[in-house]
Amino acid sequence: MIYTTLSIGLSSPQGIMLVVASMIGGYMAMNIGANDVANNVGPAVGSKSITMVGAIVIAAIFEMLGALIAGGDVVSTIRGGIVDMSSVPSTDHFIWLMTAALLAGALWLNFATAVGAPVSTTHSIVGAVLGAGVAAGGMDAANWPVVGRIAASWVISPVLGGLIAAGFLFWIKRAITYQPDMVQAAKRTVPILIGIMAASFGTYLMLKGLKKLIPVSFGTAVLVGLIIGSLVWLWLRAAIAKRAQTLSNTKETINGLFTIPLILAAALLSFAHGANDVANAIGPLAAIVDAVLSGGVSDKAAVPVWVLLVGAIGIAIGLALYGPKLIRTVGGEITDLDQMRAFCIAMAAALTVIVASQLGLPVSSTHIAIGGVFGVGFLRERLKSNFSSMVEEIRLHHLGEDKEIVEAYLDRFTKAPMKTKKLMLQELKAKAAQVSLSKKEYKKIKKVYRGELVKRSIVFKIIGAWIVTVPASALMAATIYLTIVSVAR
């Protein structure tokens, strides 16, 4: 506020609106830090790979670096082309529209953070610009096909994120934790997993974080990522082979191999997020600055350094003051996370953005991350339910036998690889004294773990917040815009 007043002055109503918009832009940036950044560091905190304070410090530093280094010097004044600004009556109305959109988006994020619902900041500002744009130029001002694609991302983002995260977790379980010798399995598999992670993040950063500094094609970005991933894989093969000599054959020690990669993933995700999502705070503000200084509305607006600072510092302050609430929600309140599960969510966050961007699908980083948490949790439920069914079937096939025999068989079954488990069950079913379970009994068994590993109340609250984000922010922005217009008159 002080900088804007001293540099631009209050000599006109537009100058006053710019000062007000600068304050609201800072408020919006704070709410982005409070709500959106949790998706980058929440899994690492929930898995206890890093402390809450450490996560906040790392995220704040890398969010600011991403915003300042790769935030770009030009942003589109029309968020995703969702509104035809030629329908806006005048420059004054354009300034009021963008101010209303900023305030509405910030208020909605503030509310969502207060109730503990991680929502998409991109959807918040898109909905706000849409609502204020329709209020200013009528229904015809909206680009409804673009709005439809954004609405489609409500489903696309979490489904893709959930499937990728669940796929990686299933791979880890089959390749490592279900093996009798987990240390030897980890020596083979962990370098490959982390190599894929390095390749993914190398590509992700080239495409989403550094493209404003170094223009690269998709093919070049993938090639750079593959080179990075291959080098990491070669280095880790020797490093993990050496460390394996000190590891015990437990899941906890294998989990420790993923700690450092998770911390690096949190930092890199924060950098890319700062580079991209800072535009949600400074895009409308940069448009207002350009309109005030040029006296008109342009398709593109240069971003002054002080506007980037408003976004960068605002995100860092919001994260430090209010971020822990959502970090706890993402990291532990939906489902329990360990390092392996958090690793899968980080992989989903990078790979989903890469795949979706090439397919031209609109996705939300928030929805991807939360979808990854859902995917990991629901897969755990499914696996636990299936294992419970198998154990119950074994017990029923051993009715009448000594308890020691049953327990010994169950112990061998638990420790056996997946292929051996299947053979053991097939042998049981081949016995003459086979016990058949009714459909009702199977359903009862499968419900043992259902609802236990994923907290449904939080899932429904988050999905509800996702659904109402665009309409809620749109309605708020339209109301604020009409209020500003009536006061100005």
KAWOGI-V311742 format. One record per residue. RES is the residue in one small letter. OMEGA is omega in whole degrees, -180 to 180 (* if undefined). Layout:
RES,OMEGA
RES,OMEGA
//
This chain:
m,-179
i,-179
y,-178
t,-180
t,-176
l,-174
s,-175
i,175
g,-178
l,-173
s,-179
s,176
p,178
q,177
g,178
i,179
m,178
l,176
v,179
v,-180
a,178
s,178
m,180
i,177
g,175
g,178
y,177
m,179
a,178
m,-179
n,173
i,178
g,-178
a,-172
n,-168
d,-174
v,179
a,-179
n,-178
n,-173
v,-177
g,179
p,179
a,178
v,-179
g,179
s,-180
k,174
s,-178
i,180
t,178
m,-180
v,179
g,180
a,-179
i,180
v,-179
i,-178
a,-179
a,-180
i,-175
f,174
e,180
m,179
l,179
g,-179
a,-175
l,-176
i,-173
a,-179
g,176
g,179
d,179
v,175
v,177
s,179
t,179
i,-170
r,178
g,-179
g,-175
i,-180
v,175
d,-174
m,175
s,178
s,-180
v,-172
p,-174
s,177
t,178
d,179
h,177
f,178
i,178
w,179
l,-178
m,177
t,178
a,179
a,178
l,-177
l,-180
a,178
g,180
a,-180
l,179
w,178
l,179
n,179
f,-179
a,178
t,-178
a,-179
v,176
g,180
a,175
p,-179
v,-179
s,176
t,177
t,178
h,180
s,-178
i,177
v,178
g,-180
a,178
v,178
l,-178
g,179
a,179
g,178
v,178
a,-178
a,-173
g,-180
g,-177
m,-179
d,-179
a,-177
a,175
n,-171
w,175
p,178
v,178
v,178
g,178
r,178
i,178
a,179
a,-179
s,176
w,180
v,-175
i,-174
s,-178
p,-180
v,178
l,180
g,-179
g,-179
l,-179
i,179
a,180
a,179
g,179
f,180
l,178
f,176
w,-179
i,-178
k,-179
r,-174
a,-174
i,-168
t,176
y,-179
q,178
p,178
d,-176
m,-179
v,178
q,178
a,180
a,178
k,-179
r,-166
t,-175
v,177
p,178
i,-179
l,-178
i,174
g,177
i,178
m,179
a,178
a,-179
s,-178
f,174
g,177
t,-178
y,-179
l,178
m,-176
l,-171
k,-177
g,-173
l,-176
k,179
k,178
l,-177
i,179
p,-180
v,175
s,179
f,180
g,178
t,-180
a,179
v,179
l,177
v,179
g,180
l,178
i,179
i,-179
g,180
s,179
l,178
v,180
w,180
l,-179
w,-176
l,178
r,180
a,-176
a,-179
i,176
a,178
k,-179
r,-177
a,180
q,-179
t,-176
l,173
s,-175
n,180
t,-180
k,-178
e,-179
t,177
i,177
n,-177
g,180
l,-177
f,-174
t,-177
i,176
p,179
l,179
i,177
l,179
a,178
a,179
a,-178
l,176
l,179
s,179
f,-180
a,179
h,178
g,-180
a,-175
n,-171
d,173
v,178
a,178
n,178
a,-172
i,179
g,177
p,180
l,178
a,178
a,179
i,178
v,-179
d,-180
a,-180
v,-175
l,-177
s,-179
g,179
g,-179
v,180
s,180
d,179
k,-180
a,174
a,-179
v,177
p,-179
v,-177
w,177
v,175
l,179
l,177
v,180
g,-176
a,-178
i,179
g,179
i,-179
a,-179
i,179
g,178
l,-177
a,-175
l,-169
y,-178
g,-175
p,-179
k,-179
l,177
i,178
r,180
t,-178
v,-172
g,-175
g,-175
e,179
i,176
t,180
d,-179
l,167
d,-175
q,-180
m,-179
r,179
a,177
f,-179
c,179
i,178
a,177
m,-180
a,-178
a,-179
a,-174
l,-179
t,179
v,-180
i,-178
v,-176
a,-179
s,179
q,178
l,-179
g,-179
l,178
p,-180
v,179
s,180
s,178
t,-178
h,178
i,-178
a,-180
i,175
g,176
g,177
v,177
f,-177
g,178
v,-179
g,-178
f,175
l,178
r,178
e,-178
r,-179
l,178
k,179
s,179
n,-180
f,178
s,178
s,-179
m,180
v,180
e,178
e,177
i,-179
r,-179
l,178
h,180
h,180
l,179
g,180
e,-179
d,-179
k,-179
e,-180
i,-180
v,-178
e,178
a,179
y,179
l,179
d,177
r,-179
f,-178
t,-176
k,-175
a,172
p,-176
m,-179
k,180
t,177
k,-179
k,179
l,180
m,179
l,179
q,178
e,179
l,-177
k,-180
a,-179
k,-179
a,-178
a,-177
q,180
v,178
s,180
l,177
s,178
k,-179
k,179
e,178
y,179
k,180
k,179
i,-175
k,179
k,-177
v,-176
y,-176
r,-179
g,-176
e,-173
l,176
v,-177
k,-174
r,-177
s,179
i,178
v,-178
f,179
k,-179
i,-180
i,177
g,179
a,177
w,-175
i,-174
v,-175
t,-177
v,179
p,-179
a,180
s,178
a,-180
l,178
m,-179
a,178
a,179
t,-180
i,180
y,-179
l,177
t,178
i,180
v,-178
s,178
v,-179
a,180
r,*
//
